[in-house]
Amino acid sequence: MNTATQTKTTNPNRLMIIDDTLRTKCLVYTRVMGYHRPVESFNIGKKGEHKQRTHFTERKCC
């Protein structure tokens, strides 16, 4: 069975079809106590804390 997913591109009026068989797993790492760990290895409580974190974008200084 060949499945595909529709995804919005940078142009909101265009959709891109992505073949799900070409996808790869993406690991998300976060810094914990001075070293980096994959989020998927966290327990349920720590995963909840990670989802509640506030993300920000740093502005250019100049």
N, C-alpha and C positions, 0 to 999 in steps of 0.2 A: 504494500500500500504506500503510495507516494503522497505525502501531505505537504502542504505549503501554508505559509503564514503571510498575511498582508501586513505591511508596515508602512507608516507614514515616513516620507523622506523630508529633507529640509524644506522642500516646497510642499505646503499643506494640501495643495490640489492634486498631488501625484501620490500614487501608492506603488510600492515596490513589492513584488512577489518573491519571497525567500523560500527556497526548498529546505524543509526541516531536516532532511538527511545530510545537509551540508553544515549544519550548525555544530558548534563545539561548546563544551561546558566552560563557563566563565567563573573563575574563582575570585571572590572578593576578599581582600586582606585588610585588616585594620591593625593599628598599633596598640598593643596592650602591654603595659608595664615595661616599656623600652624595647620590645621586639614585635615583629609582625606575625599575626596568626590568621588563618583562614576563618571567616565568619561561620562557615558551615560546621566547624568543629565546636562551636559554642553550645552550651546547654540552652534550654528553652528561655530561661530568665535573661541570660546575657544576649540572646538574639532579640528579645523584646526591647532591651535597653538600646541595642544598636539601631533598631528601627526608629526609636524616638529621638535619636540624636539630631541636632540642628546642623544642617550643612550650609556652608556659606561660600561665596566666591570672593576672593581677595581682589581688590581693585589695584590698578597700576599706581605706583607712587609718583610717577612723573608724567 
